[in-house]
């Protein structure tokens, strides 16, 4: 895990440098990168692997696995185990990225804390889930070679087109880390634009701004009420782009037995 945290740190620093130097005529590159990496982490990592909200065939399974890996947030098995730990302990003393632990911890620092990560992996439910998830060869292989896969991919992307590598990919990784960090803070705190539809046992909120800017991830109270639900639209203005993309994946890569 140390090598993973170090690689993520390097990517985020590189993303900041790229964001500060992006040419004006390539302003749309970061926008494209933010959308693509949000889909990698939000649709593939979160909705598919962590919550099994939709089904795909074997080809789709491999594709979503690669997308999750290149989303550069975490290996697939980490996504599954840590995120389900969050749902089991949402906003209690064991939730490693609850805003109750402080803004910066919830926003980013938790993911670089060895103690926090180990605490999420060491309870009985997490160990069982880790063993279960690693029975999937796609999860096991891509999780094991997470660092190598990302280093090779970025190296090839730089050789092919360094501007895409810098201004689309690396900035996309940075901006999606910002999105995920804000979800942890804003959608578990009562702030302007926040509201609750369901009386869940945690402090989850839907947030207008992160709902729209976060492609549906910000309809967080609805998600915490039913973690297996794909499309989170409850009211007409709650547009869930991630959920609709998940539906599209399930159509394009329809399982043969469905």
N, C-alpha and C positions, 0 to 999 in steps of 0.2 A: 504493500500500500504506500510505502514511502516514495517509491519511484512514480507512482500514479499521482500523488499529491505534488511532487516536484514538477512533473510534466505539465500538470494543470496550471501550476504557478507560472511556468515559463510561457504557456499559451496565453494566459491572461495578461501578463506583462507585455508580450508581443502584440496582443490585441489592442492594448492601450496606446502603444507607440504607433501602430497602424492607424488607429482612429484619429490620432493627432496629426497625421501626415497625409490623410486621404485627399487626393486631388479633387477640386471642386467639380470637375466634369464627370467624376465617377461617384457622385453623391448617392446614386442608387445602388451601388455595390453593397454598402453596409445594410441597406434596407433588405436587399435580396438575401444577404447572409443571415440576417436576423430571422427572417421567415424560414429559411431552409433549416437552420440549426434548431429553431423552435419546434419544427415538425419532427426532427430527429429525436429530440429529448421529450417533447410533449406528447406526440402521437406514438412514436415507437417505444421509447423507454418507459414513459409513465403510463399511458393508456393501454398499450398492448402488453408489454412484459410485466409491469408492476401490478396491473389490475385486470388483465385478460378481458378487456371490454369489447373486443371484437375478434373474430376468427379469420385466419387466412390459410392458404395451402403452404406446402413446404417451401416453394420459391419465395412467397411473401414472407415467410418466417425468417429465412436467411437474409432477405433484403432488410427487413426491420431490425434484425440483429446487427447488421453492418451499419445501418443508420444510427442506432443507439450508440454503438462503439465510436463512430466518427462524430457524434454529438459532443464528445469530449467532456461529459459531465462525470461519468463513472462507468465502470464495467457493468454488463447487464445484470450479473448476480448481485452486485452492490445496489443497483437500482431497485431490484425486487425486494431484497432483504431490508435495506435501510428504509425504504418508503413504506413498506408494510409495518415496520416498527413504528414509524411516525403515526400511522393511522391507529395503531393499537394504543399509543400513548399520547395522542394529540393534546398538547397544551398541559400535560401533567409533568411531574418532576423528571420523568424519564425521556421526555421529548427533547432530542438533542438540538433541534433548531426552532424551538418555541421562542417567540419574542420576549417571553418572561425571563429568558436568560440574557436579554440585552439586544439592542438593535444590531450591532456589528456581528455578534455571534450568530444570530438568526440569519443575517444577510449573507455572510460568507465564511466567517472564521470557523464555524462548526465543522465545515468540510475539510479543513486543514488540521483539525485536532485529532491526534491519534487516540486520545482518551475517549472522545465522543464517539468516534467510529467504532472502537472496540466495544464500548458499552452497548451499541446498537446491535452488534453481532454476537454478543456473548450470552444472551438469554436463551432459554430452551427453544422457544418458538422460532427465533432467528436461526439457530443452528439447524433445526429441522428443515426450515425453509431453504437454507443454503444448500443442504445436502440434496433436497428435492429438486431445486432449480438446476443444480450441476448434473443431474441425470440427463438433461437435455444437451445433446452434443453441440448444438449451436451456441447455447449459453456458456457451456464449459469451455469450448475452444476460443470464442471471442473474448471471454472474460480473462482467460489465461494469457492471451496474447494482446491484451488491450494496448499496452505501451508500444509494442513493436508495430502493431497495425497502424496506430496513429502516427508514429514517426515515419514509417514508410509512406503512408498516404500523403502527409504534408510535404515530405521531400519530393515526391513525384509531382505534386501540385505546384511546388515552387519551380521545378524544372520545366513544367508545361507552360505555366503563366503565373509569374510571381505576384502580379496585381490581383488575380483572383485569389491566390493563397493568402495574401495580406488583407485585402480590402473586402473580400467576401467571406472567406472561411474564418480567419483569425478574429476579425471584428465580429462576425456572427457568433462565434463561441463566447466572446466577451459579453456581447449584448444579451445573449440568452442566460448567462450566469447572472446578469443584472435582473432579468425578468424573474428567474427562479428565486433569487434572493428577496426580491420585493414581494413575491407571493408569500414567502415564509413570514415576512413582517406585516405587510399591509393586510393580507387576507386572514390574519389571526389577531387583528387589532381593530377596534372601532375607530374609524377615521372618516373624513369627509368622503362621501360617495360609497360608503359601506352600508350594507343592510343584510338582514338575515331572513330567509324564507322558512327555514326549518330550525326547530329548537334542538339542535344537537348538543351533546354533552361537552363539547369543546368550545373554543372561542372562534370558530371559523365564520368568515363573512364573505358574501359576494361583494365585489367592488367594481363599480361602473368602469373606471379607467383601466384597471388591469384586466377586466373582462374583455374589453375591446382591444386594448393594446397587447394583451397576452394571448390573443387568439382563442379565448374561451377558458383558459386556465384560471382566470380570476373569478369565475362563478364557483367559488371555493366552498361555500356553505352547502350548495346543492351537491357538489362532489362528495363532501364529507358525510352528507346524509345517505348517499348511496354510491359507494366507491366503484361499483360495477357498472354504473350507468355510463353509456358512451356520450350521447348528446345531452348537454346540460341546459339546454334552452327551456326555461320555465315561464318566462315572460317574453313578450314580442321583441323587446330590445336586447335580449340576451343572446347575441349571435355567438355560436360556438363553432369556429372554423376548424379547430382541432378535431372535434367530434365528427364533423362532416367529412374531413379527410380520412378519419378512421373508417367511416362508412364506405368511402370510395375504395379504400384498400380491400375491404371485405368483399366488394363487388368484383374488382379487377382480379384479385387473387382468391377467388371463391374456393373454399375447401370442396374436394370432390364428393365428400359424404354428406354435404348439406343440401 
